[in-house]
Amino acid sequence: MYFRSQLLLSLILVFLLGLGGVPVSYAQESSFSADVELSSQDWPWWRGPQRNGHASDQKLPIKFGNSENVLWKSPVPGRGHSSPVLVGGKVFLTSAAEGEQVQYAIAYDLSTGKQLWKREIARGGFPEQNHRNNTEASATIASDGKRLFTTLFHHGIIELSALKLDGQLLWQKRASKFNPRRYRYGYAPSPLIYGNLVIVSAEYDGEDSSIVAFDRKTGVEVWRADRKENITFSSPVVGKVAGRDQLFLSGSGQIVAYEPASGRQLWAVAGTTAATCGTAVWDGDLVFASGGYPDRETIAVVADGSGKIAWKNKQKCYEQSMIVVDGYLYGFTDQGVLYCWRCNDGKEMWRERLGGRVSASPIYAGGYVYWANESGTMYVFKPSPDRFNLESQNRLGSEAFASPAVSGDKLLLRVAEGIGGSRQEYLVCIGGTST
């Protein structure tokens, strides 16, 4: 009942604002991006405009390296695993100075790589423990074309911040307390834009565990769905599956679907494992998730509320998300093996050992999948159920945890070079010939 009352209050507020001439409407809640001002060149949020890792028909370079097809390379201060996003010819990401305990957002010019601004968002209150593969700036920014939204963990809370594209702070809201006891691995989920909402997952093994939606213009809380004693590091995602918009989230041994406009739970199916990090993907009426810790499972669920499991296997994509292309699901597992499964029945079409640990999620652009391992090797392959078609194997830096972003014919990568005190992160723009 709580989220319903909050929704009612917010609708009243929106109506009153509308009387004053502010063009705010909840009539478009069935749209993923009501009142979002974006172009075909933008990559505005985690996993791109379609939320599934797919770019449009852009043609990107297939081969690149430190001296090949690099348009520019700019240093990134601090440390973070948030992926770059691109809006209006600018690149945005978050980072953290761990020694000084400062979290900030940074903007770069897409054409030149010049740093435009760096905005401090929070200072102090970093957790005492974090997973070695996590950072204090792992959640990717989401943008509606006018604002940037960040979610950061500090002082025992998850805080949602809204900024203008020039870095000016608009508002900040505490989404939830956050004090994990079982898995002290930090925070990772990226904010999700749906209609006039920005949705934040703040799940942990505590009473305040929840998913919360805010009005993205005003910061007013719209709904809150309790997720008591649950835990997930996965980002929520919305897809139109089985005839309706559904918000999917995995973790705590479940795959759950919510109505994104209201926070009402639609269904839940047992699957995956206790802790997951990857974002769900879908095809037709099926939704796919994988995890994690302590068990291994990749699962396909019929997303019509029937509770039916289409298929499952014992492979694990823990931190990385998977990708669907033309009815086939591709997973680069923690054992460094790339799999191709048929979506409708889970039949293994082929497997290929590539090697290396994997944290980054893939993209699909120009007919190719781009997928990096943690050591900075980017595999580019043409997806096919018949066989593995490796087009190139490229290396940038010595570390790649963030996922790529695409703008037109440009590929943006966040990588690092060196270790310890000599470690330095870079934002790299790849462009040029496609072969």
C-alpha positions as CSV (number, residue, x, y, z in Angstrom):
1,M,0.0,0.0,0.0
2,Y,2.9,2.3,0.6
3,F,4.0,2.6,-3.0
4,R,0.4,3.2,-4.0
5,S,0.0,6.1,-1.7
6,Q,3.3,7.6,-2.8
7,L,2.2,7.2,-6.4
8,L,-1.1,9.0,-5.7
9,L,0.7,11.9,-4.0
10,S,3.2,12.2,-6.8
11,L,0.4,12.2,-9.4
12,I,-1.3,15.1,-7.5
13,L,2.0,17.0,-7.4
14,V,2.5,16.4,-11.1
15,F,-1.0,17.7,-11.9
16,L,-0.4,20.8,-9.8
17,L,2.9,21.4,-11.6
18,G,1.1,20.9,-14.9
19,L,-1.3,23.7,-14.0
20,G,1.7,26.0,-13.7
21,G,2.8,25.2,-17.2
22,V,5.4,22.5,-16.5
23,P,5.0,19.8,-19.2
24,V,5.0,16.8,-17.0
25,S,2.8,13.8,-17.8
26,Y,2.4,10.2,-16.5
27,A,0.2,9.4,-19.4
28,Q,3.2,7.9,-21.2
29,E,4.2,5.4,-18.6
30,S,4.0,2.6,-21.1
31,S,6.8,4.3,-23.0
32,F,10.4,3.5,-22.0
33,S,11.5,7.1,-22.5
34,A,8.6,9.6,-22.2
35,D,9.9,13.2,-22.5
36,V,13.5,12.0,-23.1
37,E,15.4,14.1,-25.5
38,L,18.0,11.9,-27.2
39,S,19.4,11.4,-30.6
40,S,20.5,8.3,-32.6
41,Q,24.1,9.2,-31.7
42,D,23.5,8.9,-28.0
43,W,24.3,6.0,-25.7
44,P,22.4,7.3,-22.7
45,W,22.4,4.6,-20.0
46,W,23.7,1.1,-19.0
47,R,23.6,-1.3,-22.0
48,G,22.6,1.4,-24.5
49,P,19.4,2.9,-25.8
50,Q,17.6,-0.5,-26.2
51,R,18.9,-1.7,-22.8
52,N,20.3,-4.9,-24.3
53,G,23.7,-4.0,-25.5
54,H,22.6,-3.4,-29.1
55,A,23.7,-0.4,-31.1
56,S,22.0,0.6,-34.3
57,D,23.6,-0.1,-37.6
58,Q,26.8,1.7,-36.9
59,K,30.0,0.4,-38.5
60,L,32.8,0.3,-36.0
61,P,36.5,-0.5,-36.5
62,I,37.0,-4.3,-36.1
63,K,40.8,-4.0,-35.5
64,F,42.3,-1.5,-33.1
65,G,45.1,-1.1,-30.6
66,N,47.4,1.4,-28.9
67,S,48.5,2.8,-32.3
68,E,45.7,1.7,-34.6
69,N,42.3,3.5,-35.0
70,V,42.7,5.4,-31.7
71,L,41.2,8.9,-32.2
72,W,42.0,10.1,-28.7
73,K,43.0,8.8,-25.3
74,S,42.3,10.9,-22.2
75,P,43.3,10.2,-18.6
76,V,40.5,9.5,-16.1
77,P,41.3,10.6,-12.5
78,G,40.6,8.1,-9.7
79,R,39.2,4.6,-10.1
80,G,35.9,3.3,-11.3
81,H,34.1,0.6,-13.3
82,S,31.2,2.6,-14.4
83,S,30.8,2.5,-18.2
84,P,30.8,5.7,-20.3
85,V,27.6,7.1,-21.6
86,L,27.2,9.6,-24.4
87,V,24.6,12.4,-24.8
88,G,24.7,15.5,-27.0
89,G,28.3,15.1,-28.1
90,K,29.7,14.6,-24.6
91,V,30.9,11.5,-22.7
92,F,30.0,11.1,-19.0
93,L,31.2,8.7,-16.3
94,T,31.8,8.5,-12.6
95,S,35.0,7.9,-10.7
96,A,36.3,7.9,-7.1
97,A,39.5,9.1,-5.4
98,E,39.7,6.3,-2.9
99,G,42.4,7.8,-0.8
100,E,40.6,11.1,-0.3
101,Q,37.2,9.3,-0.3
102,V,35.7,11.5,-3.0
103,Q,33.1,10.5,-5.6
104,Y,32.6,12.6,-8.7
105,A,31.1,12.7,-12.2
106,I,33.3,13.7,-15.2
107,A,32.4,15.0,-18.7
108,Y,34.6,14.8,-21.8
109,D,34.1,16.3,-25.3
110,L,33.4,13.4,-27.7
111,S,35.2,15.1,-30.6
112,T,38.5,15.8,-28.9
113,G,38.6,13.9,-25.6
114,K,39.1,17.1,-23.6
115,Q,37.9,17.0,-20.0
116,L,35.1,19.6,-19.8
117,W,34.3,19.4,-16.1
118,K,34.6,17.3,-12.9
119,R,31.9,17.6,-10.3
120,E,32.3,16.3,-6.7
121,I,29.1,14.5,-5.7
122,A,30.0,13.1,-2.3
123,R,32.9,13.1,0.1
124,G,33.8,10.6,2.9
125,G,31.9,7.6,4.3
126,F,33.3,4.9,2.1
127,P,32.6,1.4,3.3
128,E,35.3,-0.5,5.2
129,Q,35.1,-3.5,2.9
130,N,34.5,-3.9,-0.8
131,H,35.1,-6.7,-3.3
132,R,38.4,-6.6,-5.1
133,N,36.6,-6.5,-8.5
134,N,34.3,-3.6,-7.3
135,T,35.0,0.1,-6.9
136,E,33.3,3.1,-5.2
137,A,32.1,4.2,-8.7
138,S,30.7,1.1,-10.5
139,A,27.2,2.2,-11.3
140,T,26.8,3.7,-14.8
141,I,25.2,7.1,-15.2
142,A,21.7,7.4,-16.8
143,S,20.7,10.4,-18.8
144,D,17.3,11.7,-20.1
145,G,19.0,14.1,-22.5
146,K,18.7,17.0,-20.0
147,R,19.9,15.5,-16.7
148,L,22.4,13.0,-15.5
149,F,21.5,10.5,-12.7
150,T,24.1,8.9,-10.5
151,T,23.8,6.3,-7.7
152,L,26.6,6.1,-5.2
153,F,27.2,4.3,-1.9
154,H,28.6,6.3,1.0
155,H,27.8,7.0,4.7
156,G,25.7,3.8,4.9
157,I,23.2,5.0,2.2
158,I,22.6,4.8,-1.5
159,E,22.2,8.3,-2.8
160,L,20.6,9.3,-6.1
161,S,21.9,12.6,-7.5
162,A,20.6,14.6,-10.5
163,L,22.9,16.9,-12.4
164,K,22.5,19.2,-15.4
165,L,24.7,18.3,-18.4
166,D,27.0,21.1,-17.4
167,G,27.6,19.4,-14.0
168,Q,25.4,21.7,-11.9
169,L,23.8,19.7,-9.1
170,L,20.0,19.8,-9.2
171,W,18.9,17.6,-6.3
172,Q,20.0,14.6,-4.2
173,K,17.8,12.0,-2.5
174,R,18.6,9.1,-0.1
175,A,17.2,6.0,-1.8
176,S,17.8,3.7,1.1
177,K,20.0,2.8,4.0
178,F,22.6,0.3,2.8
179,N,24.5,-1.8,5.3
180,P,25.3,-5.3,3.9
181,R,26.4,-7.9,6.4
182,R,26.5,-11.1,4.5
183,Y,28.2,-9.8,1.3
184,R,30.3,-6.8,2.0
185,Y,31.1,-6.3,-1.7
186,G,30.1,-2.7,-2.2
187,Y,27.4,-1.4,-4.6
188,A,26.9,-1.8,-8.3
189,P,23.4,-1.4,-9.8
190,S,23.0,1.4,-12.3
191,P,19.9,3.7,-12.2
192,L,17.1,3.0,-14.7
193,I,15.0,5.6,-16.6
194,Y,11.5,4.6,-17.4
195,G,8.9,7.1,-18.5
196,N,9.1,10.0,-16.0
197,L,10.8,7.8,-13.4
198,V,14.3,7.1,-12.4
199,I,14.4,3.7,-10.6
200,V,17.1,2.7,-8.1
201,S,17.8,-0.8,-6.7
202,A,19.2,-0.7,-3.2
203,E,19.0,-4.4,-2.2
204,Y,20.9,-5.9,0.8
205,D,20.3,-8.2,3.7
206,G,18.5,-5.6,5.8
207,E,15.0,-4.2,6.5
208,D,15.4,-1.2,4.2
209,S,16.2,-3.3,1.2
210,S,14.1,-2.0,-1.7
211,I,13.6,-0.8,-5.2
212,V,12.6,2.9,-5.3
213,A,11.3,5.1,-8.1
214,F,11.6,8.9,-8.1
215,D,10.2,11.5,-10.4
216,R,13.3,12.4,-12.4
217,K,12.4,16.1,-12.7
218,T,11.5,16.8,-9.0
219,G,13.2,14.0,-7.1
220,V,9.8,13.2,-5.4
221,E,9.5,9.5,-4.4
222,V,6.8,7.8,-6.5
223,W,6.8,4.2,-5.4
224,R,8.9,1.8,-3.2
225,A,8.8,-1.9,-3.4
226,D,10.2,-3.7,-0.3
227,R,12.8,-6.4,-1.0
228,K,13.5,-7.4,2.6
229,E,16.5,-9.6,3.3
230,N,17.3,-9.8,-0.5
231,I,20.6,-9.2,-2.1
232,T,21.6,-8.5,-5.6
233,F,24.3,-6.5,-7.4
234,S,22.4,-6.7,-10.7
235,S,21.0,-3.6,-12.4
236,P,17.2,-3.5,-13.0
237,V,16.2,-3.4,-16.6
238,V,12.9,-2.9,-18.4
239,G,11.9,-4.8,-21.5
240,K,8.6,-5.3,-23.4
241,V,8.2,-9.0,-23.0
242,A,5.1,-11.2,-23.2
243,G,3.1,-8.2,-24.4
244,R,3.8,-5.7,-21.6
245,D,6.6,-3.6,-20.1
246,Q,8.3,-5.5,-17.3
247,L,11.1,-4.6,-14.9
248,F,13.4,-7.6,-14.4
249,L,15.8,-8.3,-11.6
250,S,17.8,-11.4,-10.5
251,G,19.3,-12.3,-7.1
252,S,18.5,-14.0,-3.9
253,G,17.7,-17.2,-5.8
254,Q,15.0,-15.6,-7.9
255,I,14.1,-13.9,-11.1
256,V,11.5,-11.3,-10.4
257,A,9.3,-9.1,-12.6
258,Y,7.7,-5.8,-11.5
259,E,5.3,-3.4,-13.2
260,P,7.8,-0.5,-13.7
261,A,5.2,2.3,-13.5
262,S,3.9,1.2,-10.1
263,G,6.4,-1.2,-8.5
264,R,3.7,-3.9,-8.2
265,Q,5.3,-7.4,-8.4
266,L,4.1,-9.4,-11.4
267,W,5.7,-12.7,-10.8
268,A,8.8,-14.5,-9.3
269,V,10.5,-17.7,-10.3
270,A,13.2,-19.6,-8.4
271,G,16.5,-19.5,-10.3
272,T,20.1,-18.5,-10.6
273,T,21.7,-18.2,-7.1
274,A,22.1,-16.0,-4.0
275,A,24.2,-13.2,-5.6
276,T,24.1,-12.1,-9.2
277,C,25.7,-9.1,-11.0
278,G,24.7,-9.4,-14.7
279,T,21.6,-7.7,-16.1
280,A,18.8,-9.8,-17.5
281,V,18.3,-10.1,-21.3
282,W,15.2,-11.3,-23.2
283,D,14.0,-12.7,-26.5
284,G,10.3,-13.1,-27.4
285,D,8.5,-14.2,-24.3
286,L,11.7,-15.5,-22.6
287,V,13.9,-13.7,-20.1
288,F,17.4,-14.9,-19.3
289,A,19.6,-14.5,-16.3
290,S,22.8,-16.1,-15.0
291,G,24.8,-16.2,-11.8
292,G,26.8,-16.2,-9.7
293,Y,27.7,-17.0,-6.1
294,P,27.8,-19.6,-4.6
295,D,26.1,-21.6,-7.3
296,R,26.2,-21.7,-11.1
297,E,23.1,-21.4,-13.2
298,T,22.0,-19.9,-16.5
299,I,18.2,-20.0,-16.8
300,A,15.4,-19.1,-19.3
301,V,12.0,-18.2,-17.8
302,V,8.7,-17.8,-19.7
303,A,7.9,-14.2,-18.7
304,D,4.1,-14.5,-18.8
305,G,3.6,-15.1,-15.1
306,S,3.1,-18.8,-15.5
307,G,6.2,-19.7,-13.5
308,K,7.4,-22.0,-16.3
309,I,11.1,-22.5,-16.7
310,A,12.0,-23.1,-20.4
311,W,15.5,-24.4,-19.7
312,K,18.5,-24.1,-17.6
313,N,22.1,-25.2,-17.4
314,K,25.1,-25.1,-15.0
315,Q,27.1,-22.4,-16.6
316,K,27.9,-19.1,-14.8
317,C,28.2,-15.5,-16.0
318,Y,28.5,-13.8,-12.6
319,E,29.6,-10.2,-13.1
320,Q,29.1,-9.9,-16.9
321,S,25.7,-9.7,-18.7
322,M,24.9,-11.9,-21.7
323,I,23.6,-10.8,-25.1
324,V,20.9,-12.1,-27.5
325,V,21.4,-11.8,-31.3
326,D,18.8,-13.3,-33.8
327,G,17.4,-15.9,-31.5
328,Y,20.6,-17.0,-29.9
329,L,22.0,-16.3,-26.5
330,Y,25.8,-15.7,-26.1
331,G,27.5,-16.0,-22.7
332,F,31.1,-15.5,-21.9
333,T,31.5,-17.5,-18.7
334,D,33.7,-17.0,-15.7
335,Q,35.8,-19.9,-16.9
336,G,36.7,-17.9,-20.1
337,V,34.5,-20.0,-22.4
338,L,32.2,-18.4,-24.9
339,Y,28.9,-20.3,-25.4
340,C,26.2,-20.0,-28.0
341,W,22.8,-21.3,-26.9
342,R,19.5,-21.4,-28.9
343,C,17.1,-19.2,-27.0
344,N,13.9,-21.2,-27.3
345,D,15.3,-24.5,-25.9
346,G,18.8,-23.9,-24.6
347,K,20.5,-26.2,-27.1
348,E,24.3,-25.6,-27.0
349,M,25.3,-24.7,-30.6
350,W,29.0,-24.4,-29.9
351,R,31.5,-23.4,-27.3
352,E,34.9,-21.8,-27.6
353,R,37.6,-21.3,-25.0
354,L,39.0,-17.8,-25.2
355,G,40.6,-17.5,-21.7
356,G,40.7,-14.8,-19.1
357,R,38.3,-13.7,-16.4
358,V,35.4,-11.6,-17.5
359,S,33.6,-8.6,-15.9
360,A,32.6,-6.4,-18.8
361,S,29.4,-6.9,-20.7
362,P,29.3,-7.1,-24.5
363,I,27.8,-4.8,-27.2
364,Y,26.5,-5.7,-30.7
365,A,27.2,-3.2,-33.4
366,G,27.5,-3.4,-37.2
367,G,27.0,-7.2,-37.3
368,Y,29.7,-7.9,-34.7
369,V,29.9,-8.6,-31.0
370,Y,32.6,-6.8,-29.0
371,W,33.5,-8.5,-25.7
372,A,36.5,-7.8,-23.5
373,N,38.1,-9.9,-20.7
374,E,39.5,-8.3,-17.5
375,S,43.1,-8.2,-18.9
376,G,42.1,-5.8,-21.7
377,T,41.8,-8.2,-24.6
378,M,38.8,-7.3,-26.8
379,Y,37.4,-10.2,-28.9
380,V,35.4,-9.2,-31.9
381,F,33.3,-12.0,-33.5
382,K,30.5,-12.3,-36.0
383,P,27.6,-14.1,-34.2
384,S,26.4,-17.3,-35.8
385,P,24.8,-20.5,-34.5
386,D,27.0,-22.5,-36.9
387,R,30.4,-21.8,-35.5
388,F,32.6,-19.3,-33.7
389,N,33.8,-16.6,-36.2
390,L,36.6,-14.6,-34.6
391,E,37.3,-11.5,-36.6
392,S,40.0,-9.9,-34.4
393,Q,41.6,-10.0,-31.1
394,N,42.6,-6.5,-29.8
395,R,44.3,-5.3,-26.7
396,L,44.1,-1.9,-25.0
397,G,45.8,-1.4,-21.7
398,S,46.1,-4.1,-19.1
399,E,42.7,-4.0,-17.5
400,A,39.1,-3.7,-18.7
401,F,36.2,-4.0,-16.3
402,A,33.8,-1.3,-17.8
403,S,31.6,-2.1,-20.8
404,P,31.9,-0.3,-24.1
405,A,29.6,2.5,-25.4
406,V,28.9,3.5,-29.0
407,S,28.2,6.8,-30.7
408,G,27.8,6.7,-34.5
409,D,31.1,5.2,-35.8
410,K,32.9,5.7,-32.5
411,L,33.6,3.1,-29.8
412,L,34.3,4.4,-26.3
413,L,36.3,2.2,-23.9
414,R,37.3,2.7,-20.3
415,V,40.6,0.9,-19.6
416,A,43.5,1.0,-17.2
417,E,47.3,0.6,-17.5
418,G,49.7,-0.4,-14.8
419,I,49.2,-1.7,-11.2
420,G,49.4,-0.3,-7.7
421,G,50.6,3.2,-7.5
422,S,51.3,3.4,-11.2
423,R,47.8,2.4,-12.2
424,Q,46.1,4.9,-14.5
425,E,42.7,4.8,-16.1
426,Y,42.0,6.1,-19.6
427,L,38.9,6.9,-21.7
428,V,39.7,5.8,-25.3
429,C,37.8,6.7,-28.4
430,I,38.2,4.2,-31.3
431,G,37.2,5.2,-34.8
432,G,38.4,5.0,-38.4
433,T,38.2,2.1,-40.9
434,S,35.9,-0.8,-40.1
435,T,38.4,-3.5,-41.2
